[in-house]
Amino acid sequence: MDKELEQFQADLLKSVGEMKRGRAGRITRVEPTPAALARAKVGLSQSAFAALLGVSTRTLQDWEQGRRQPTGAAQTLLRVAEMHPQALRDLQAT
């Protein structure tokens, strides 16, 4: 058998053994953005929360994924949503 293929098989078996023992090769932790935390506290879908804030769903997704940062009034609305989620739920009901 080809030496490179043998090494590949040995590495693969070693990896499977490590997985079975619960050892992870890499651990990735994702910290939610303030926009994602605010939406979670209000308990709305992305589209409903974006409509409530008066922004597009794409803009909200960019904020939640950290591609863009909200500015001005949007930052204030997100802080209100996080600190007083019921206030935004009340607005949605009207």
Distance bins in CASP14 RR format, pairs under 12 A and 6 or more apart:
PFRMAT RR
TARGET T0000
AUTHOR 0000-0000-0000
RMODE 2
METHOD distances of the structure
MODEL  1
1 7 0 0 0 0 0 1 0 0 0 0 0
1 8 0 0 0 0 0 1 0 0 0 0 0
1 9 0 0 0 0 1 0 0 0 0 0 0
1 10 0 0 0 0 0 1 0 0 0 0 0
2 8 0 0 0 0 1 0 0 0 0 0 0
2 9 0 0 0 0 0 1 0 0 0 0 0
3 9 0 0 0 0 0 1 0 0 0 0 0
3 10 0 0 0 0 0 1 0 0 0 0 0
4 10 0 0 0 0 0 1 0 0 0 0 0
4 11 0 0 0 0 0 1 0 0 0 0 0
5 11 0 0 0 0 0 1 0 0 0 0 0
5 12 0 0 0 0 0 1 0 0 0 0 0
6 12 0 0 0 0 0 1 0 0 0 0 0
6 13 0 0 0 0 0 1 0 0 0 0 0
7 13 0 0 0 0 0 1 0 0 0 0 0
7 14 0 0 0 0 0 1 0 0 0 0 0
8 14 0 0 0 0 0 1 0 0 0 0 0
8 15 0 0 0 0 0 1 0 0 0 0 0
9 15 0 0 0 0 0 1 0 0 0 0 0
9 16 0 0 0 0 0 1 0 0 0 0 0
10 16 0 0 0 0 0 1 0 0 0 0 0
10 17 0 0 0 0 0 1 0 0 0 0 0
11 17 0 0 0 0 0 1 0 0 0 0 0
11 18 0 0 0 0 0 1 0 0 0 0 0
12 18 0 0 0 0 0 1 0 0 0 0 0
12 19 0 0 0 0 0 1 0 0 0 0 0
13 19 0 0 0 0 0 1 0 0 0 0 0
13 20 0 0 0 0 0 1 0 0 0 0 0
14 20 0 0 0 0 0 1 0 0 0 0 0
14 21 0 0 0 0 0 1 0 0 0 0 0
14 23 0 0 0 0 0 1 0 0 0 0 0
14 25 0 0 0 0 0 1 0 0 0 0 0
15 21 0 0 0 0 0 1 0 0 0 0 0
15 22 0 0 0 0 0 1 0 0 0 0 0
15 23 0 0 0 0 1 0 0 0 0 0 0
15 24 0 0 0 0 0 1 0 0 0 0 0
15 25 0 0 0 0 1 0 0 0 0 0 0
15 26 0 0 0 0 0 1 0 0 0 0 0
16 22 0 0 0 0 0 1 0 0 0 0 0
16 23 0 0 0 0 0 1 0 0 0 0 0
17 23 0 0 0 0 1 0 0 0 0 0 0
17 25 0 0 0 0 0 1 0 0 0 0 0
18 24 0 0 0 0 1 0 0 0 0 0 0
18 25 1 0 0 1 0 0 0 0 0 0 0
18 26 0 0 0 0 0 1 0 0 0 0 0
19 25 0 0 0 0 1 0 0 0 0 0 0
30 36 0 0 0 0 1 0 0 0 0 0 0
30 64 0 0 0 0 0 1 0 0 0 0 0
30 65 0 0 0 0 1 0 0 0 0 0 0
30 66 0 0 0 0 0 1 0 0 0 0 0
31 37 0 0 0 0 1 0 0 0 0 0 0
31 64 0 0 0 0 0 1 0 0 0 0 0
31 65 0 0 0 0 0 1 0 0 0 0 0
31 66 0 0 0 0 0 1 0 0 0 0 0
32 38 0 0 0 0 1 0 0 0 0 0 0
32 39 0 0 0 0 1 0 0 0 0 0 0
32 40 1 0 0 1 0 0 0 0 0 0 0
32 41 0 0 0 0 0 1 0 0 0 0 0
32 63 0 0 0 0 0 1 0 0 0 0 0
32 64 1 0 0 1 0 0 0 0 0 0 0
32 65 0 0 0 0 0 1 0 0 0 0 0
32 66 0 0 0 0 0 1 0 0 0 0 0
32 82 0 0 0 0 0 1 0 0 0 0 0
33 39 0 0 0 0 1 0 0 0 0 0 0
33 40 0 0 0 0 0 1 0 0 0 0 0
33 60 0 0 0 0 0 1 0 0 0 0 0
33 61 0 0 0 0 0 1 0 0 0 0 0
33 62 0 0 0 0 1 0 0 0 0 0 0
33 63 1 0 0 1 0 0 0 0 0 0 0
33 64 1 0 1 0 0 0 0 0 0 0 0
33 65 1 0 0 1 0 0 0 0 0 0 0
33 66 1 0 1 0 0 0 0 0 0 0 0
33 67 0 0 0 0 1 0 0 0 0 0 0
33 68 0 0 0 0 0 1 0 0 0 0 0
33 69 0 0 0 0 1 0 0 0 0 0 0
33 70 0 0 0 0 1 0 0 0 0 0 0
33 75 0 0 0 0 0 1 0 0 0 0 0
33 78 0 0 0 0 1 0 0 0 0 0 0
33 82 0 0 0 0 0 1 0 0 0 0 0
34 40 0 0 0 0 0 1 0 0 0 0 0
34 41 0 0 0 0 0 1 0 0 0 0 0
34 60 0 0 0 0 0 1 0 0 0 0 0
34 63 0 0 0 0 1 0 0 0 0 0 0
34 64 0 0 0 0 1 0 0 0 0 0 0
34 66 0 0 0 0 1 0 0 0 0 0 0
34 69 0 0 0 0 1 0 0 0 0 0 0
34 70 0 0 0 0 1 0 0 0 0 0 0
34 74 0 0 0 0 0 1 0 0 0 0 0
34 75 0 0 0 0 1 0 0 0 0 0 0
34 76 0 0 0 0 0 1 0 0 0 0 0
34 77 0 0 0 0 0 1 0 0 0 0 0
34 78 1 0 1 0 0 0 0 0 0 0 0
34 79 1 0 0 1 0 0 0 0 0 0 0
34 80 0 0 0 0 0 1 0 0 0 0 0
34 81 0 0 0 0 1 0 0 0 0 0 0
34 82 1 0 0 1 0 0 0 0 0 0 0
34 83 0 0 0 0 0 1 0 0 0 0 0
35 41 0 0 0 0 0 1 0 0 0 0 0
35 42 0 0 0 0 0 1 0 0 0 0 0
35 46 0 0 0 0 1 0 0 0 0 0 0
35 49 0 0 0 0 1 0 0 0 0 0 0
35 50 0 0 0 0 1 0 0 0 0 0 0
35 53 0 0 0 0 1 0 0 0 0 0 0
35 55 0 0 0 0 1 0 0 0 0 0 0
35 59 0 0 0 0 1 0 0 0 0 0 0
35 60 1 0 0 1 0 0 0 0 0 0 0
35 61 0 0 0 0 1 0 0 0 0 0 0
35 62 0 0 0 0 1 0 0 0 0 0 0
35 63 1 1 0 0 0 0 0 0 0 0 0
35 64 1 0 1 0 0 0 0 0 0 0 0
35 65 0 0 0 0 1 0 0 0 0 0 0
35 66 0 0 0 0 1 0 0 0 0 0 0
35 67 0 0 0 0 0 1 0 0 0 0 0
35 68 0 0 0 0 1 0 0 0 0 0 0
35 69 0 0 0 0 1 0 0 0 0 0 0
35 70 1 0 0 1 0 0 0 0 0 0 0
35 71 0 0 0 0 0 1 0 0 0 0 0
35 74 0 0 0 0 1 0 0 0 0 0 0
35 75 0 0 0 0 1 0 0 0 0 0 0
35 77 0 0 0 0 0 1 0 0 0 0 0
35 78 1 0 1 0 0 0 0 0 0 0 0
35 79 0 0 0 0 0 1 0 0 0 0 0
35 81 0 0 0 0 1 0 0 0 0 0 0
35 82 0 0 0 0 1 0 0 0 0 0 0
36 42 0 0 0 0 0 1 0 0 0 0 0
36 43 0 0 0 0 0 1 0 0 0 0 0
36 44 0 0 0 0 0 1 0 0 0 0 0
36 46 0 0 0 0 1 0 0 0 0 0 0
36 49 0 0 0 0 1 0 0 0 0 0 0
36 60 0 0 0 0 1 0 0 0 0 0 0
36 61 0 0 0 0 1 0 0 0 0 0 0
36 62 0 0 0 0 0 1 0 0 0 0 0
36 63 1 0 0 1 0 0 0 0 0 0 0
36 64 1 0 1 0 0 0 0 0 0 0 0
36 65 0 0 0 0 1 0 0 0 0 0 0
36 66 0 0 0 0 1 0 0 0 0 0 0
36 70 0 0 0 0 0 1 0 0 0 0 0
36 78 0 0 0 0 1 0 0 0 0 0 0
36 81 0 0 0 0 0 1 0 0 0 0 0
36 82 0 0 0 0 0 1 0 0 0 0 0
37 43 0 0 0 0 0 1 0 0 0 0 0
37 49 0 0 0 0 0 1 0 0 0 0 0
37 63 0 0 0 0 0 1 0 0 0 0 0
37 64 0 0 0 0 1 0 0 0 0 0 0
37 78 0 0 0 0 1 0 0 0 0 0 0
37 79 0 0 0 0 0 1 0 0 0 0 0
37 81 0 0 0 0 1 0 0 0 0 0 0
37 82 1 0 1 0 0 0 0 0 0 0 0
37 83 0 0 0 0 0 1 0 0 0 0 0
37 85 0 0 0 0 0 1 0 0 0 0 0
38 44 0 0 0 0 1 0 0 0 0 0 0
38 46 0 0 0 0 0 1 0 0 0 0 0
38 49 1 0 0 1 0 0 0 0 0 0 0
38 50 0 0 0 0 0 1 0 0 0 0 0
38 52 0 0 0 0 0 1 0 0 0 0 0
38 53 0 0 0 0 1 0 0 0 0 0 0
38 60 0 0 0 0 1 0 0 0 0 0 0
38 63 0 0 0 0 1 0 0 0 0 0 0
38 64 0 0 0 0 1 0 0 0 0 0 0
38 70 0 0 0 0 1 0 0 0 0 0 0
38 74 0 0 0 0 0 1 0 0 0 0 0
38 75 0 0 0 0 0 1 0 0 0 0 0
38 76 0 0 0 0 0 1 0 0 0 0 0
38 77 0 0 0 0 1 0 0 0 0 0 0
38 78 1 0 1 0 0 0 0 0 0 0 0
38 79 1 0 0 1 0 0 0 0 0 0 0
38 80 0 0 0 0 1 0 0 0 0 0 0
38 81 1 1 0 0 0 0 0 0 0 0 0
38 82 1 0 1 0 0 0 0 0 0 0 0
38 83 0 0 0 0 1 0 0 0 0 0 0
38 84 0 0 0 0 0 1 0 0 0 0 0
38 85 1 0 0 1 0 0 0 0 0 0 0
38 87 0 0 0 0 0 1 0 0 0 0 0
38 88 0 0 0 0 1 0 0 0 0 0 0
39 45 0 0 0 0 1 0 0 0 0 0 0
39 46 1 0 0 1 0 0 0 0 0 0 0
39 47 0 0 0 0 0 1 0 0 0 0 0
39 48 0 0 0 0 1 0 0 0 0 0 0
39 49 1 0 1 0 0 0 0 0 0 0 0
39 50 0 0 0 0 1 0 0 0 0 0 0
39 51 0 0 0 0 0 1 0 0 0 0 0
39 52 0 0 0 0 1 0 0 0 0 0 0
39 53 0 0 0 0 1 0 0 0 0 0 0
39 55 0 0 0 0 0 1 0 0 0 0 0
39 57 0 0 0 0 0 1 0 0 0 0 0
39 60 1 0 0 1 0 0 0 0 0 0 0
39 61 0 0 0 0 0 1 0 0 0 0 0
39 63 0 0 0 0 1 0 0 0 0 0 0
39 64 1 0 0 1 0 0 0 0 0 0 0
39 70 0 0 0 0 0 1 0 0 0 0 0
39 77 0 0 0 0 0 1 0 0 0 0 0
39 78 0 0 0 0 1 0 0 0 0 0 0
39 81 1 0 0 1 0 0 0 0 0 0 0
39 82 0 0 0 0 1 0 0 0 0 0 0
39 85 0 0 0 0 1 0 0 0 0 0 0
39 88 0 0 0 0 1 0 0 0 0 0 0
39 89 0 0 0 0 0 1 0 0 0 0 0
40 46 0 0 0 0 0 1 0 0 0 0 0
40 49 0 0 0 0 1 0 0 0 0 0 0
40 64 0 0 0 0 1 0 0 0 0 0 0
40 78 0 0 0 0 0 1 0 0 0 0 0
40 81 0 0 0 0 1 0 0 0 0 0 0
40 82 0 0 0 0 1 0 0 0 0 0 0
40 85 0 0 0 0 1 0 0 0 0 0 0
41 49 0 0 0 0 0 1 0 0 0 0 0
41 78 0 0 0 0 0 1 0 0 0 0 0
41 79 0 0 0 0 0 1 0 0 0 0 0
41 80 0 0 0 0 0 1 0 0 0 0 0
41 81 1 0 0 1 0 0 0 0 0 0 0
41 82 1 0 1 0 0 0 0 0 0 0 0
41 83 0 0 0 0 1 0 0 0 0 0 0
41 84 0 0 0 0 1 0 0 0 0 0 0
41 85 1 0 1 0 0 0 0 0 0 0 0
41 86 0 0 0 0 1 0 0 0 0 0 0
41 87 0 0 0 0 0 1 0 0 0 0 0
41 88 0 0 0 0 1 0 0 0 0 0 0
41 89 0 0 0 0 1 0 0 0 0 0 0
42 48 0 0 0 0 1 0 0 0 0 0 0
42 49 1 0 0 1 0 0 0 0 0 0 0
42 50 0 0 0 0 0 1 0 0 0 0 0
42 52 1 0 0 1 0 0 0 0 0 0 0
42 53 0 0 0 0 1 0 0 0 0 0 0
42 60 0 0 0 0 0 1 0 0 0 0 0
42 77 0 0 0 0 0 1 0 0 0 0 0
42 78 0 0 0 0 1 0 0 0 0 0 0
42 80 0 0 0 0 1 0 0 0 0 0 0
42 81 1 0 1 0 0 0 0 0 0 0 0
42 82 0 0 0 0 1 0 0 0 0 0 0
42 83 0 0 0 0 0 1 0 0 0 0 0
42 84 0 0 0 0 1 0 0 0 0 0 0
42 85 1 0 1 0 0 0 0 0 0 0 0
42 86 0 0 0 0 1 0 0 0 0 0 0
42 87 0 0 0 0 1 0 0 0 0 0 0
42 88 1 0 1 0 0 0 0 0 0 0 0
42 89 1 0 0 1 0 0 0 0 0 0 0
42 90 0 0 0 0 0 1 0 0 0 0 0
42 91 0 0 0 0 1 0 0 0 0 0 0
42 92 0 0 0 0 1 0 0 0 0 0 0
43 49 1 0 0 1 0 0 0 0 0 0 0
43 52 0 0 0 0 0 1 0 0 0 0 0
43 81 0 0 0 0 1 0 0 0 0 0 0
43 82 0 0 0 0 0 1 0 0 0 0 0
43 85 1 0 0 1 0 0 0 0 0 0 0
43 86 0 0 0 0 0 1 0 0 0 0 0
43 88 0 0 0 0 1 0 0 0 0 0 0
43 89 1 0 0 1 0 0 0 0 0 0 0
43 92 0 0 0 0 1 0 0 0 0 0 0
44 50 0 0 0 0 1 0 0 0 0 0 0
44 51 0 0 0 0 1 0 0 0 0 0 0
44 52 1 0 0 1 0 0 0 0 0 0 0
44 53 0 0 0 0 1 0 0 0 0 0 0
44 57 0 0 0 0 0 1 0 0 0 0 0
44 60 0 0 0 0 0 1 0 0 0 0 0
44 81 0 0 0 0 1 0 0 0 0 0 0
44 85 0 0 0 0 1 0 0 0 0 0 0
44 88 1 0 0 1 0 0 0 0 0 0 0
44 89 0 0 0 0 1 0 0 0 0 0 0
44 91 0 0 0 0 0 1 0 0 0 0 0
44 92 1 0 0 1 0 0 0 0 0 0 0
44 93 0 0 0 0 0 1 0 0 0 0 0
45 51 0 0 0 0 1 0 0 0 0 0 0
45 52 0 0 0 0 0 1 0 0 0 0 0
45 57 0 0 0 0 1 0 0 0 0 0 0
45 60 0 0 0 0 0 1 0 0 0 0 0
45 61 0 0 0 0 0 1 0 0 0 0 0
45 92 0 0 0 0 0 1 0 0 0 0 0
46 52 0 0 0 0 0 1 0 0 0 0 0
46 53 0 0 0 0 0 1 0 0 0 0 0
46 55 0 0 0 0 0 1 0 0 0 0 0
46 56 0 0 0 0 0 1 0 0 0 0 0
46 57 1 0 1 0 0 0 0 0 0 0 0
46 58 0 0 0 0 1 0 0 0 0 0 0
46 59 0 0 0 0 0 1 0 0 0 0 0
46 60 1 0 1 0 0 0 0 0 0 0 0
46 61 1 0 0 1 0 0 0 0 0 0 0
46 62 0 0 0 0 0 1 0 0 0 0 0
46 63 0 0 0 0 0 1 0 0 0 0 0
46 64 1 0 0 1 0 0 0 0 0 0 0
46 65 0 0 0 0 0 1 0 0 0 0 0
47 53 0 0 0 0 0 1 0 0 0 0 0
47 54 0 0 0 0 0 1 0 0 0 0 0
47 55 0 0 0 0 0 1 0 0 0 0 0
47 56 0 0 0 0 1 0 0 0 0 0 0
47 57 1 0 1 0 0 0 0 0 0 0 0
47 58 0 0 0 0 0 1 0 0 0 0 0
47 59 0 0 0 0 0 1 0 0 0 0 0
47 60 0 0 0 0 1 0 0 0 0 0 0
47 61 0 0 0 0 1 0 0 0 0 0 0
48 54 0 0 0 0 0 1 0 0 0 0 0
48 57 0 0 0 0 1 0 0 0 0 0 0
48 60 0 0 0 0 0 1 0 0 0 0 0
48 88 0 0 0 0 0 1 0 0 0 0 0
48 89 0 0 0 0 0 1 0 0 0 0 0
48 91 0 0 0 0 0 1 0 0 0 0 0
48 92 1 0 0 1 0 0 0 0 0 0 0
48 93 0 0 0 0 0 1 0 0 0 0 0
49 55 0 0 0 0 1 0 0 0 0 0 0
49 56 0 0 0 0 0 1 0 0 0 0 0
49 57 0 0 0 0 1 0 0 0 0 0 0
49 59 0 0 0 0 0 1 0 0 0 0 0
49 60 1 0 0 1 0 0 0 0 0 0 0
49 61 0 0 0 0 0 1 0 0 0 0 0
49 63 0 0 0 0 0 1 0 0 0 0 0
49 64 0 0 0 0 1 0 0 0 0 0 0
49 74 0 0 0 0 0 1 0 0 0 0 0
49 77 0 0 0 0 0 1 0 0 0 0 0
49 78 0 0 0 0 1 0 0 0 0 0 0
49 81 1 0 0 1 0 0 0 0 0 0 0
49 82 0 0 0 0 0 1 0 0 0 0 0
49 85 0 0 0 0 0 1 0 0 0 0 0
49 88 0 0 0 0 1 0 0 0 0 0 0
49 89 0 0 0 0 0 1 0 0 0 0 0
49 91 0 0 0 0 0 1 0 0 0 0 0
49 92 0 0 0 0 1 0 0 0 0 0 0
50 56 1 0 0 1 0 0 0 0 0 0 0
50 57 1 0 1 0 0 0 0 0 0 0 0
50 58 0 0 0 0 1 0 0 0 0 0 0
50 59 1 0 0 1 0 0 0 0 0 0 0
50 60 1 0 1 0 0 0 0 0 0 0 0
50 61 0 0 0 0 1 0 0 0 0 0 0
50 62 0 0 0 0 0 1 0 0 0 0 0
50 63 0 0 0 0 1 0 0 0 0 0 0
50 64 0 0 0 0 0 1 0 0 0 0 0
50 70 0 0 0 0 0 1 0 0 0 0 0
50 74 0 0 0 0 0 1 0 0 0 0 0
50 77 0 0 0 0 0 1 0 0 0 0 0
50 78 0 0 0 0 0 1 0 0 0 0 0
50 81 0 0 0 0 0 1 0 0 0 0 0
50 92 0 0 0 0 0 1 0 0 0 0 0
51 57 0 0 0 0 1 0 0 0 0 0 0
51 59 0 0 0 0 0 1 0 0 0 0 0
51 60 0 0 0 0 1 0 0 0 0 0 0
51 88 0 0 0 0 0 1 0 0 0 0 0
51 91 0 0 0 0 0 1 0 0 0 0 0
51 92 0 0 0 0 1 0 0 0 0 0 0
52 60 0 0 0 0 1 0 0 0 0 0 0
52 74 0 0 0 0 0 1 0 0 0 0 0
52 77 0 0 0 0 1 0 0 0 0 0 0
52 78 0 0 0 0 0 1 0 0 0 0 0
52 80 0 0 0 0 0 1 0 0 0 0 0
52 81 0 0 0 0 1 0 0 0 0 0 0
52 85 0 0 0 0 0 1 0 0 0 0 0
52 87 0 0 0 0 0 1 0 0 0 0 0
52 88 1 0 0 1 0 0 0 0 0 0 0
52 89 0 0 0 0 1 0 0 0 0 0 0
52 90 0 0 0 0 0 1 0 0 0 0 0
52 91 1 0 0 1 0 0 0 0 0 0 0
52 92 1 0 1 0 0 0 0 0 0 0 0
52 93 0 0 0 0 0 1 0 0 0 0 0
52 94 0 0 0 0 0 1 0 0 0 0 0
53 59 0 0 0 0 1 0 0 0 0 0 0
53 60 1 0 0 1 0 0 0 0 0 0 0
53 63 0 0 0 0 1 0 0 0 0 0 0
53 64 0 0 0 0 0 1 0 0 0 0 0
53 70 0 0 0 0 1 0 0 0 0 0 0
53 72 0 0 0 0 0 1 0 0 0 0 0
53 73 0 0 0 0 1 0 0 0 0 0 0
53 74 1 0 0 1 0 0 0 0 0 0 0
53 75 0 0 0 0 0 1 0 0 0 0 0
53 76 0 0 0 0 0 1 0 0 0 0 0
53 77 1 0 1 0 0 0 0 0 0 0 0
53 78 1 0 0 1 0 0 0 0 0 0 0
53 80 0 0 0 0 0 1 0 0 0 0 0
53 81 0 0 0 0 1 0 0 0 0 0 0
53 88 0 0 0 0 1 0 0 0 0 0 0
53 91 0 0 0 0 1 0 0 0 0 0 0
53 92 0 0 0 0 0 1 0 0 0 0 0
54 60 0 0 0 0 1 0 0 0 0 0 0
54 70 0 0 0 0 0 1 0 0 0 0 0
54 73 0 0 0 0 1 0 0 0 0 0 0
54 74 0 0 0 0 1 0 0 0 0 0 0
54 77 0 0 0 0 1 0 0 0 0 0 0
54 88 0 0 0 0 0 1 0 0 0 0 0
54 91 0 0 0 0 0 1 0 0 0 0 0
54 92 0 0 0 0 0 1 0 0 0 0 0
55 61 0 0 0 0 0 1 0 0 0 0 0
55 62 0 0 0 0 1 0 0 0 0 0 0
55 63 0 0 0 0 1 0 0 0 0 0 0
55 64 0 0 0 0 0 1 0 0 0 0 0
55 68 0 0 0 0 0 1 0 0 0 0 0
55 70 0 0 0 0 1 0 0 0 0 0 0
55 71 0 0 0 0 0 1 0 0 0 0 0
55 72 0 0 0 0 0 1 0 0 0 0 0
55 73 0 0 0 0 0 1 0 0 0 0 0
55 74 1 0 0 1 0 0 0 0 0 0 0
55 77 0 0 0 0 1 0 0 0 0 0 0
55 78 0 0 0 0 0 1 0 0 0 0 0
56 62 0 0 0 0 1 0 0 0 0 0 0
56 63 0 0 0 0 0 1 0 0 0 0 0
56 68 0 0 0 0 0 1 0 0 0 0 0
56 74 0 0 0 0 0 1 0 0 0 0 0
57 63 0 0 0 0 0 1 0 0 0 0 0
57 64 0 0 0 0 0 1 0 0 0 0 0
58 64 0 0 0 0 0 1 0 0 0 0 0
58 65 0 0 0 0 0 1 0 0 0 0 0
58 67 0 0 0 0 0 1 0 0 0 0 0
58 68 0 0 0 0 1 0 0 0 0 0 0
59 65 0 0 0 0 0 1 0 0 0 0 0
59 66 0 0 0 0 0 1 0 0 0 0 0
59 67 0 0 0 0 1 0 0 0 0 0 0
59 68 1 0 0 1 0 0 0 0 0 0 0
59 69 0 0 0 0 0 1 0 0 0 0 0
59 70 0 0 0 0 1 0 0 0 0 0 0
59 71 0 0 0 0 0 1 0 0 0 0 0
59 74 0 0 0 0 1 0 0 0 0 0 0
60 66 0 0 0 0 0 1 0 0 0 0 0
60 67 0 0 0 0 0 1 0 0 0 0 0
60 68 0 0 0 0 1 0 0 0 0 0 0
60 70 0 0 0 0 1 0 0 0 0 0 0
60 74 0 0 0 0 1 0 0 0 0 0 0
60 77 0 0 0 0 0 1 0 0 0 0 0
60 78 0 0 0 0 1 0 0 0 0 0 0
60 81 0 0 0 0 0 1 0 0 0 0 0
61 67 0 0 0 0 1 0 0 0 0 0 0
61 68 0 0 0 0 1 0 0 0 0 0 0
62 68 1 0 1 0 0 0 0 0 0 0 0
62 69 0 0 0 0 1 0 0 0 0 0 0
62 70 0 0 0 0 1 0 0 0 0 0 0
62 74 0 0 0 0 0 1 0 0 0 0 0
63 69 1 0 0 1 0 0 0 0 0 0 0
63 70 1 0 1 0 0 0 0 0 0 0 0
63 71 0 0 0 0 0 1 0 0 0 0 0
63 74 1 0 0 1 0 0 0 0 0 0 0
63 75 0 0 0 0 1 0 0 0 0 0 0
63 77 0 0 0 0 0 1 0 0 0 0 0
63 78 1 0 0 1 0 0 0 0 0 0 0
63 81 0 0 0 0 0 1 0 0 0 0 0
64 70 0 0 0 0 0 1 0 0 0 0 0
64 78 0 0 0 0 0 1 0 0 0 0 0
68 74 0 0 0 0 0 1 0 0 0 0 0
68 75 0 0 0 0 0 1 0 0 0 0 0
69 75 0 0 0 0 1 0 0 0 0 0 0
69 78 0 0 0 0 0 1 0 0 0 0 0
70 76 0 0 0 0 1 0 0 0 0 0 0
70 77 0 0 0 0 1 0 0 0 0 0 0
70 78 1 0 1 0 0 0 0 0 0 0 0
70 79 0 0 0 0 1 0 0 0 0 0 0
70 81 0 0 0 0 0 1 0 0 0 0 0
71 77 0 0 0 0 0 1 0 0 0 0 0
71 78 0 0 0 0 0 1 0 0 0 0 0
72 78 0 0 0 0 1 0 0 0 0 0 0
72 79 0 0 0 0 0 1 0 0 0 0 0
73 79 0 0 0 0 0 1 0 0 0 0 0
73 80 0 0 0 0 0 1 0 0 0 0 0
74 80 0 0 0 0 0 1 0 0 0 0 0
74 81 0 0 0 0 0 1 0 0 0 0 0
75 81 0 0 0 0 0 1 0 0 0 0 0
75 82 0 0 0 0 0 1 0 0 0 0 0
76 82 0 0 0 0 0 1 0 0 0 0 0
76 83 0 0 0 0 0 1 0 0 0 0 0
76 84 0 0 0 0 0 1 0 0 0 0 0
77 83 0 0 0 0 0 1 0 0 0 0 0
77 84 0 0 0 0 0 1 0 0 0 0 0
77 85 0 0 0 0 0 1 0 0 0 0 0
77 87 0 0 0 0 1 0 0 0 0 0 0
77 88 1 0 0 1 0 0 0 0 0 0 0
77 91 0 0 0 0 0 1 0 0 0 0 0
78 84 0 0 0 0 0 1 0 0 0 0 0
78 85 0 0 0 0 0 1 0 0 0 0 0
78 88 0 0 0 0 1 0 0 0 0 0 0
79 85 0 0 0 0 0 1 0 0 0 0 0
79 87 0 0 0 0 0 1 0 0 0 0 0
79 88 0 0 0 0 0 1 0 0 0 0 0
80 86 0 0 0 0 0 1 0 0 0 0 0
80 87 1 0 0 1 0 0 0 0 0 0 0
80 88 1 0 0 1 0 0 0 0 0 0 0
80 89 0 0 0 0 0 1 0 0 0 0 0
80 90 0 0 0 0 0 1 0 0 0 0 0
80 91 0 0 0 0 1 0 0 0 0 0 0
81 87 1 0 0 1 0 0 0 0 0 0 0
81 88 1 0 1 0 0 0 0 0 0 0 0
81 89 0 0 0 0 1 0 0 0 0 0 0
81 90 0 0 0 0 0 1 0 0 0 0 0
81 91 0 0 0 0 1 0 0 0 0 0 0
81 92 0 0 0 0 0 1 0 0 0 0 0
82 88 0 0 0 0 1 0 0 0 0 0 0
84 90 0 0 0 0 1 0 0 0 0 0 0
84 91 0 0 0 0 0 1 0 0 0 0 0
85 91 0 0 0 0 0 1 0 0 0 0 0
85 92 0 0 0 0 0 1 0 0 0 0 0
86 92 0 0 0 0 0 1 0 0 0 0 0
86 93 0 0 0 0 0 1 0 0 0 0 0
87 93 0 0 0 0 0 1 0 0 0 0 0
87 94 0 0 0 0 0 1 0 0 0 0 0
88 94 0 0 0 0 0 1 0 0 0 0 0
END
